[in-house]
Each structure stands twice: as C-alpha cells, then as structure tokens.
Amino acid sequence: MFPKLLASLLASLLAVPADDAAKPAVAPSAKAAPRIELAICLDTSGSMDGLIDAARQKIWAIVNDLALAEPTPKLRVALLTYGNDGHPAERGWVRVDVPFTEDLDAVSQQLFALRTNGGTELVARVLDTAAKELDWSPKLDELKLVVVAGNESAEQDPALKNGDACSALIERGIVVNSIYCGNPADELAPAWQQVAKLADGHFASIDQQNGTIVIETPFDKELAALSTAVNATYLPIGAGGAVAWDNQRAQDANAEKCNVATAAARCETKGGKLYSCSWDLVEQVKGGHLKLEDVKKEELPESMREMTIEAKQKCVDDAWTKRQELQKKIQDAGAKRQAVIDEELAKRGATENAAFDRAVRDALRHQAESKGLKFPEKKPTEAKPGDAKPAETKPTETKPADAKPAPKETNGG
C-alpha cells in the first residue's frame, strides 16, 4: 500500500494545473546592455576655438570607436562648458549645456552653438557641477566618466579644491580624465595630471590647434549620399519629433561644413549601434517600446494619418527594412574608409596622439575594458587597387548652419 500512496503523492506534486498549462513559458529576461555615461566638460574661454572645433569634428569618431565594443553599450552624453564670461558668475562661470541624453544630434547641435568668451577657468567648479547636477546612474558597476579639457591653470578656484571635487566623484564610481591643451612639459601640466590621478582617470596633453588629423578618402562622398538617404527612413512622432528630424538634417549640414571626413564619420554613426532616436516611430515600434495602435492620429506623420492599421504597419516595416539595407552599406563603406585612413597614417608614420579625440578614445577604451567590454583587434587594411589617393585636410573653424557668429572676446584663457 505504501508504494501506491507514495506514487499518488508524487503525481499530485508534479501535476500542472490546467490553467497554468495553457500559459506560455516565460522567457528569461535578456541581460540589460551595459551603460556608459560620459560628461564632456570644455573650456570655452577666449583661446579655446581649436578645442571646440576638434570636439565638433571628432564627436562622431569617438562614438564610432565606442560602438565597436561588445556587448554593445547604451551611451548617454552630457555637455558642460566653463571659463566663459557669458555664464553666470555666481555659478563659477559654468553651464550645463546638455544634460545626459542618448540624442547625439542634440549634443552636436549645442557644440555648434558654443562661442568662446572670456574668462576665468574654474576646473573644480565644473567638476562639482557635473557631480551635483547630472543624473548619474547610482550603480557602481556602470562606467561613468568625466572628460575635462582646458589650457589654463587647473587650480584657479578660490572656493573649491580639485581634491574635494574629485573625491566626491570617485566615491560614486565616476572617473575623471583630464586633457591639458598644451605642452606636457609646461608648468601648468602637473596640476592637470593631478586632477586625473585624484579620480582614477587618464591624463593627456594635446595640441588643440594642430593635433587633429583629417584624412579624406574615396569613400567619403558615398557615405555622404547614404547619410542623406537614411534620413528618409525616419518617421517623426508629433511636433517634437518633427523638430528633431529637422535637427538630424541640420547636423548633417554642420558636419559637411567642417569637411567631408567629418560628414563621413557622422554617417558611420548613423549606421552604427549607438545612434538612437526616441522621436522616431520606426525605432520605437520595432524596438517594442511603442504599440502602433496606441499612437494618436495627430502624432503620426501627415502621410500616415488616414491609413488603416495594416497600412501603417507596412509603412513602418518598409522603412525598417530600407534602413537596415542602408546601414549595411554604410558599415561596408565605413570599414573601407577606415582601412584607407589606417594605411595612410602608417605610410606617413603619423600618429593622432596630440588629438582631442585620440585622448578621449584611449581613455574610454581602457576604462570600458576595465568593466568587461571588449574591442576588436585592428584588421589589416584592404584598400582596393586603383582607389584615389587619400587627401589630408587641415581642420578649419566651423560654424553652425545659417548662424552668424557672436562677437568674441579674447581677454582671457
């Protein structure tokens, strides 16, 4: 009797209720993508046009390098400026220009709006502002970085010490990387080195006027055309989306005004994994963040408002398919472009060690690898025989599209 009782008990324990049997199995949740938060703090005093132009041109190269990381991270960028007499004196001449955002076009827009003016460069104050006013992730295992760049003394703040500002950041797992725009043998350089040392970061010195190397390749024009084509696959949501879509094209124009190499690098970003547009209907629907049937009629692009739900879905699906095709072409052309650049740099025996973007990219890579992200080894170049010879262009001062420059004062920095 005991064996029968035991068998009955086991059967009752292992039985699955009928209503539970009908439920679909719950798939294990995918591991969240690692997040990287990067706060860029730029000195915009009177002598810093070279630094600002380098940031305008090379923000895309920095993002493209980070997009190579595996697993693919989520990137949020903030922009702060300091040392500018146009900023409030009571805030130490510091301003948060862009709080943390995944919208890289918004960051580019503000970079092109920057103007030098003055001033008094308080490094500790901009670090303190970054610590207190940005919405940093509370998670200690996420990569949180500050990059602060300038060319004057890092010890000018009469009210706050760099040690205190850096301690407040590193206690929250926020690393500070410092970039001195000058000769590393200068008497001002050691204080900039100390800023990085105090918050476990990297120090670099750059030549803000001549350090940026720009090499044009035979693939730049192809990428510029692809950049224009991929814009047509975006479907803006609401009035805010329409403004953002216009800004997407405005930042294409700003990149083109820098040089064709910058426009090509921006196109590579748009074809990569870190270019995110929360205003885009296609991305939101295909990413599972939004249900098409929940979007109000007036929030849809005008051409879609009278469509059936099936027609709307086809519109989204077609745009997604086309975008993927174009992004594949962008990635292929981008790989060929990078091969030409690598080959040309090797041929010249040139380095980018004095460049703003190289300083940022090196720090980002090292610190990302410390969090477990991996980057691919560089592959041998594969330039095609008969390709046109790459040309080098000197970086030029850039201005936003259709904007008149504000008067500049050069009495400081």
C-alpha positions in Angstrom: 0.0 0.0 0.0 2.8 2.4 0.9 4.3 2.3 -2.7 0.9 3.2 -4.2 0.5 6.1 -1.7 3.9 7.4 -2.5 3.2 7.3 -6.2 -0.1 9.1 -5.8 1.6 11.8 -3.7 4.4 12.4 -6.2 1.8 12.5 -9.1 -0.1 15.2 -7.2 3.0 17.2 -6.6 4.2 17.1 -10.2 0.8 17.7 -11.8 0.5 21.0 -13.7 -2.9 22.8 -13.2 -4.9 23.1 -16.5 -4.9 26.9 -16.4 -1.1 27.0 -15.8 -0.5 24.6 -18.7 -2.2 27.0 -21.1 0.2 29.8 -20.1 3.2 30.4 -22.3 6.6 29.8 -20.9 8.2 33.0 -19.6 11.5 33.6 -21.4 14.4 34.6 -19.3 14.9 38.4 -19.4 17.7 39.5 -21.6 20.7 40.9 -19.8 20.5 44.7 -19.9 23.1 46.4 -22.1 25.9 47.9 -20.2 25.5 51.7 -19.8 28.2 54.3 -20.3 27.7 57.8 -19.1 30.1 60.4 -20.5 30.2 64.0 -19.3 32.3 66.3 -21.6 33.5 69.5 -19.9 35.0 72.0 -22.3 36.8 75.3 -21.5 35.2 77.9 -23.7 37.3 80.9 -22.7 38.7 83.2 -25.4 41.6 81.0 -26.6 39.7 77.7 -27.0 38.3 77.8 -30.5 40.6 74.9 -31.5 39.3 72.6 -28.8 35.7 73.4 -29.7 36.3 72.7 -33.4 38.0 69.4 -32.6 35.0 68.4 -30.5 32.6 69.3 -33.3 34.5 67.4 -35.8 35.5 64.3 -33.8 32.5 63.6 -31.6 31.4 61.1 -34.3 34.8 59.3 -34.3 34.6 58.9 -30.6 31.1 57.4 -30.8 32.1 55.1 -33.7 35.0 53.7 -31.7 32.8 53.0 -28.7 30.3 51.3 -31.0 32.8 48.6 -31.6 32.6 47.4 -28.0 31.0 44.1 -27.2 28.5 43.8 -25.7 27.1 46.9 -27.3 26.6 49.6 -24.6 24.0 52.2 -24.1 25.6 55.6 -24.3 24.5 58.8 -22.6 26.4 62.0 -23.1 26.3 65.3 -21.3 28.0 68.6 -22.3 29.2 71.2 -19.8 31.2 74.4 -20.5 33.2 76.6 -18.2 35.5 79.6 -18.2 33.1 81.6 -20.2 32.2 85.2 -19.2 28.8 84.7 -20.7 27.9 82.2 -18.0 26.6 83.3 -14.6 29.4 84.4 -12.2 27.5 83.0 -9.2 27.8 79.6 -10.8 31.5 79.9 -11.2 31.1 80.6 -15.0 29.9 77.1 -15.5 26.9 75.9 -17.5 25.2 72.5 -18.2 24.6 72.9 -21.9 23.1 69.4 -22.4 22.1 67.1 -19.6 22.6 63.4 -20.1 20.9 62.2 -23.3 21.1 59.5 -25.9 20.3 62.0 -28.6 23.7 62.6 -30.2 22.2 65.1 -32.6 21.3 67.3 -29.6 24.9 67.2 -28.4 26.2 68.1 -31.8 23.7 71.0 -32.1 24.9 72.5 -28.9 28.6 72.0 -29.8 28.0 74.1 -32.9 26.2 76.8 -30.8 29.2 77.3 -28.5 31.1 80.6 -28.6 34.2 81.5 -26.8 34.1 84.4 -24.4 36.4 85.5 -21.6 37.2 84.2 -18.9 38.0 82.6 -15.6 38.5 78.8 -15.8 37.5 77.0 -12.6 38.1 73.3 -13.1 37.0 72.3 -9.6 33.7 74.2 -10.1 32.8 72.4 -13.4 33.6 69.0 -11.8 31.5 69.9 -8.8 28.6 70.9 -11.1 28.9 67.6 -13.1 28.8 65.7 -9.8 25.8 67.5 -8.4 23.6 68.4 -11.4 23.8 65.5 -13.7 21.5 62.5 -13.1 24.3 59.8 -12.9 23.4 56.2 -12.5 23.6 55.1 -8.9 25.0 51.7 -10.0 28.7 51.3 -9.1 29.3 48.7 -11.8 28.4 51.0 -14.7 31.0 53.1 -16.5 30.7 56.7 -15.5 33.2 59.2 -16.9 34.1 62.9 -16.9 36.4 64.3 -19.5 37.6 67.9 -18.6 39.7 69.8 -21.1 41.4 73.2 -20.8 44.6 75.2 -21.3 45.0 77.4 -18.2 45.8 76.6 -14.6 43.6 73.9 -13.1 44.0 75.4 -9.7 42.2 78.8 -10.0 39.1 78.1 -8.0 39.3 80.2 -4.7 36.3 78.4 -3.1 36.8 74.7 -4.1 39.7 72.4 -4.3 40.2 69.9 -7.0 40.8 67.2 -4.4 37.4 67.7 -2.9 35.6 67.8 -6.2 37.4 64.7 -7.4 36.7 62.8 -4.2 33.0 63.5 -4.5 33.0 62.0 -8.0 35.2 58.9 -7.4 33.3 58.0 -4.3 30.3 57.5 -6.6 32.4 55.5 -9.1 32.8 58.4 -11.5 36.2 58.6 -13.1 37.8 61.9 -14.2 40.0 62.1 -17.2 41.9 65.4 -17.8 43.2 66.9 -21.0 45.7 69.7 -20.9 45.7 71.7 -24.2 49.4 72.5 -24.1 52.9 71.1 -23.8 53.1 68.3 -21.2 56.4 69.9 -20.0 54.7 73.2 -19.2 54.5 74.3 -15.6 50.7 74.0 -15.7 50.6 70.4 -16.8 51.3 68.7 -13.3 48.1 70.2 -11.8 46.1 68.7 -14.7 47.8 65.3 -14.2 46.8 65.5 -10.5 43.1 66.0 -11.4 43.2 62.7 -13.2 45.2 61.0 -10.5 42.8 62.1 -7.8 39.8 60.3 -9.6 41.5 57.2 -11.1 41.5 58.7 -14.6 43.8 59.3 -17.5 45.8 62.4 -18.3 46.6 63.5 -21.8 48.1 66.6 -23.4 47.0 67.7 -26.8 47.7 70.3 -29.4 44.3 71.9 -29.8 45.3 73.9 -32.9 47.2 71.4 -34.9 46.7 68.0 -33.3 43.6 67.0 -35.2 44.4 64.9 -38.3 41.7 64.8 -41.0 42.2 62.4 -43.9 39.8 62.4 -46.8 39.1 59.1 -48.5 37.5 57.9 -51.8 34.5 56.6 -49.7 33.5 59.9 -48.1 31.2 61.0 -50.9 29.4 57.7 -50.9 28.9 57.9 -47.2 27.5 61.4 -47.5 24.9 60.2 -50.0 24.0 57.3 -47.8 23.6 59.7 -44.9 21.0 61.7 -46.8 19.2 58.5 -48.0 18.9 57.0 -44.5 17.2 60.2 -43.2 14.1 59.3 -45.3 13.6 56.1 -43.3 12.8 58.1 -40.1 9.1 58.8 -39.2 8.9 61.6 -36.6 6.3 61.3 -33.8 4.5 64.5 -33.0 5.7 68.1 -33.2 8.8 67.3 -31.1 9.7 64.5 -33.5 9.4 66.9 -36.4 11.8 69.3 -34.8 14.3 66.5 -34.0 14.0 65.2 -37.6 14.9 68.7 -38.9 17.8 68.8 -36.5 19.1 65.5 -37.8 19.5 67.1 -41.2 20.9 70.3 -39.7 23.6 68.3 -38.0 24.4 66.6 -41.3 24.9 70.1 -42.8 27.1 71.2 -39.9 29.3 68.1 -40.3 29.6 68.8 -44.1 30.6 72.4 -43.3 33.5 71.0 -41.3 34.8 68.8 -44.1 33.8 65.7 -46.0 35.7 63.5 -43.5 33.5 64.7 -40.6 30.4 64.2 -42.7 31.5 60.6 -43.4 32.2 59.9 -39.8 28.8 61.2 -38.8 27.2 58.9 -41.4 29.0 55.9 -39.9 27.5 56.9 -36.5 24.0 56.9 -38.1 24.8 53.4 -39.5 26.0 52.1 -36.1 24.6 50.8 -32.9 24.8 53.9 -30.7 22.6 56.2 -32.8 19.3 56.4 -31.0 16.3 58.5 -31.9 13.5 58.3 -29.3 11.4 60.5 -31.6 11.3 58.0 -34.4 8.2 55.9 -34.9 10.1 53.1 -36.7 12.7 52.7 -33.9 10.1 52.8 -31.1 7.7 50.3 -32.7 10.4 47.8 -33.9 12.1 48.1 -30.6 9.0 47.2 -28.7 8.8 50.5 -26.9 5.6 51.6 -28.5 2.4 50.0 -30.0 1.4 51.4 -33.3 -2.3 51.3 -32.4 -1.6 53.5 -29.3 -0.2 56.4 -31.3 -2.7 59.2 -31.7 -3.6 60.1 -35.2 -2.3 63.7 -34.8 1.0 62.4 -33.6 1.6 60.4 -36.8 3.4 61.9 -39.9 0.7 63.5 -42.0 1.0 60.9 -44.8 0.1 58.1 -42.4 -2.9 59.7 -40.6 -5.6 58.3 -42.8 -4.1 54.8 -43.2 -5.5 51.6 -41.8 -3.5 49.9 -39.1 -2.3 47.4 -41.6 -1.1 50.1 -43.9 0.6 51.9 -41.0 2.4 48.7 -40.1 3.6 48.1 -43.6 4.9 51.7 -43.7 6.9 51.1 -40.6 8.1 47.7 -41.8 9.2 49.0 -45.2 11.1 51.9 -43.5 12.8 49.5 -41.2 13.8 47.2 -44.0 15.2 50.0 -46.1 17.1 51.4 -43.1 18.7 48.1 -42.4 19.8 47.9 -46.1 21.3 51.4 -46.0 23.0 50.8 -42.7 24.7 47.7 -44.0 26.0 49.8 -47.0 27.2 52.4 -44.5 29.0 49.8 -42.4 30.7 48.3 -45.5 31.8 51.7 -46.8 32.9 52.8 -43.3 35.1 49.7 -43.0 36.8 50.5 -46.3 37.2 54.1 -45.3 38.9 53.2 -42.0 41.2 50.9 -43.8 42.4 53.7 -46.1 42.9 56.0 -43.1 44.9 53.4 -41.2 47.0 52.7 -44.2 47.7 56.4 -44.8 48.6 57.0 -41.2 51.0 54.1 -41.3 52.5 55.3 -44.6 53.2 58.7 -43.2 54.4 57.4 -39.9 51.9 59.8 -38.4 50.1 59.5 -35.1 47.0 61.0 -33.6 48.5 61.2 -30.1 48.1 65.0 -29.9 44.5 64.9 -31.0 41.5 65.6 -28.7 39.5 62.5 -30.0 42.5 60.2 -29.5 42.9 61.3 -25.9 39.2 60.6 -25.3 39.1 57.4 -27.2 42.1 55.9 -25.4 40.6 56.7 -22.0 37.2 55.4 -22.9 38.6 52.1 -24.3 40.8 51.5 -21.3 38.1 52.2 -18.8 35.4 50.3 -20.8 37.7 47.2 -20.9 38.0 47.5 -17.1 34.2 47.0 -16.9 34.4 43.9 -19.1 33.7 45.3 -22.6 35.9 44.1 -25.4 37.1 45.8 -28.6 38.2 44.0 -31.8 41.8 43.9 -32.9 42.6 46.1 -35.9 42.4 44.2 -39.1 44.9 44.5 -42.0 44.0 47.3 -44.5 42.1 46.3 -47.6 42.2 49.3 -49.8 41.3 48.5 -53.4 43.9 48.9 -56.1 43.2 52.0 -58.1 41.4 53.8 -55.3 42.1 57.5 -55.4 44.9 58.7 -53.2 43.6 59.9 -49.8 44.0 63.6 -49.1 44.6 65.4 -45.8 42.7 68.5 -45.0 43.5 70.8 -42.2 40.7 71.3 -39.7 39.0 74.6 -40.1 37.0 76.8 -37.7 33.4 75.7 -38.1 30.1 77.5 -37.6 26.6 76.2 -37.4 24.5 76.2 -40.5 22.9 79.6 -41.2 24.1 81.1 -38.0 26.0 84.3 -37.5 28.9 84.1 -35.1 28.6 86.1 -31.9 31.4 88.6 -31.1 34.3 87.0 -29.4 36.4 88.4 -26.5 39.9 87.3 -26.2 40.9 88.9 -22.9 41.2 85.6 -21.1 42.2 81.9 -21.3 
